[in-house]
Amino acid sequence: MATTAEGRTPVHLWIVGGLATLWNGYGCYGYLMARMRNTDFLANAMPEVDPNAYLAWIEAFPIWAQIGWGMGVWLGLLGSVLLLAKSRWAIWSFALSLVGAILSLGYQIAMAPALAGAEGPKHQIIPLVIILIAAGLLYYAWRQRERGVLR
């Protein structure tokens, strides 16, 4: 595997960047489907939950949690693209994406009323996993900047 000392981009950057783009792209798609009130998508995403109840639950979020959701997904996607472009700005984008994820998912974890049908451990763990992935992408970008890969 090539190192930055040789002036080549490490292969793992393309792998992480590509997977991050797919991951965050799906987050953006889910965000758009919820904002467009696509009940078919929501019914497939969470079949155990009534899609109309799910939409009402989302719409009841406070504005700061809704803004956080948008920040989380869109800045995560931007950070992924910037990572592939080897831009140091990926760090800032991932940092703001993490803040957005903490605002939105933190609200869901700690303050949101329970959503009927989404009480199981799967629904409690997934928000934490999303936050951990956002933090991991920020850490990865920061380490790549420290190694001279991002400019």
N, C-alpha and C positions, 0 to 999 in steps of 0.2 A: 504494500500500500504506500502510496506517495505521501510525503510529508510536506509541510508548508515551507520547510527550509529549501526544498527543491523547487518551490514556486508552483506546486500543483495542489489542486483542491483534493482533500482527502475524500475517499469514496463514501465514508460514513456521513459526510455532510449531504451528499445527494440522496442517500437513503433516508436519513432523518428529515431532511427538507421535503422530500417527496411524500413520505408518510404524514408529516405534519400538514402539508397542503391538502391531502385527502381528508384527514381528520377534521381540520378546521373548515374545509369546504363543505363537509357534511353538516357541521354545526351551523354554517351560514344557510345552507339549504333548509334545515329544520327551522331556523329562525324565520326565514321567508315564508315557509309553509304555515307556520303559526300566525304570522302577521297577516297573511292572505286568507286566514281562517279556513284552511284546507282540511276539512274534517276527515277526508279519506286518508290523507297522509297521517294525521294524528291517530286515527283508528288503527292503522297498520303499525305505527311506532309504539303504541301502548294499547294493545287490544283489550286489556283488562279494565280500561278506563273509558267512560263515556266521553267521546270527543267534544261534545258541547260543554260538558262539565269541565273538561280540561281547558278549553278556551276561556271559560268564565274564570277559572282559577288563575290563569295567566293574566288575564285582563285586570284582575284584582290586585296584582303586584303594585307596590308603590312605584312612583316614577323613577326613583333612584335605582331600584332593582331592575326595572325595564331598561334603563339606560345602560346599566352594568351588563345586562345580557347582550345588548347590541355591541358594546365595547368589547366584550369577551370574544364573541365570534368573529366580528369583522377585523379587529386588530390582530387576532390570532391568525387569520388568513393572510393579512398583510405581512405579519411577521414571518410567516412561512415563505412567502414569495421573496421577501427581503433576505431571508436566510439563503435561499437558493441563488440570489443575486450577490451573495457574499457581502452584504451591506451591514455595517455596524448598527444601522438604525433598526435592525431586527430586534436588538436588545430592548429598545424603548417600546417598540410595538408589542413584544411579548410581555413586557412589564405592565403596560396598560391593559393588555388582554387579561393578565392575571388579576389585576385590580377589578376589572369588570366581572370576571368569573367569581371572585370572592364576594362582590356586592350581590350579584344575582343568585348564585348558588348558596351563599351564606344566608341570604334571606329565606330561600327554600328550606334549608336545613334547620335554621334556628327560629324563624318567626312565622313562616307561612302556615295557614291552617292545613290540616291533612286533606289530601285529595282522595276521595273515595275510590278504592281499587288500587291505590298506589302506596299501600302501607308496608309492604314486605321489605326484607333486607336488601333486595336488588335496588329498590328505589331510594334507599338510604345510602347505599354505597356508591352508586353511579355519580352523584354530585361530587363526592370526595375524590373519586378517580379523575374526574374532569379537572378539578383544581390541581391535583398532583401532576397531571400531564401538562397543564399550563405552566406550573412551576418548573417542571423538568425541561420544557422547551426554553424557558428563560435562562435556566442554568446552563443548558447546552450552548445557547447562543453566546452567553457571557464567556464560557470556557473557550469557544472558538475565537472570540475576539482576543482573549488573553494569549492564545497560541498564534495570533497573527493571520488567521484565516479570513476574518471579516475586516473590511477596511472602511 
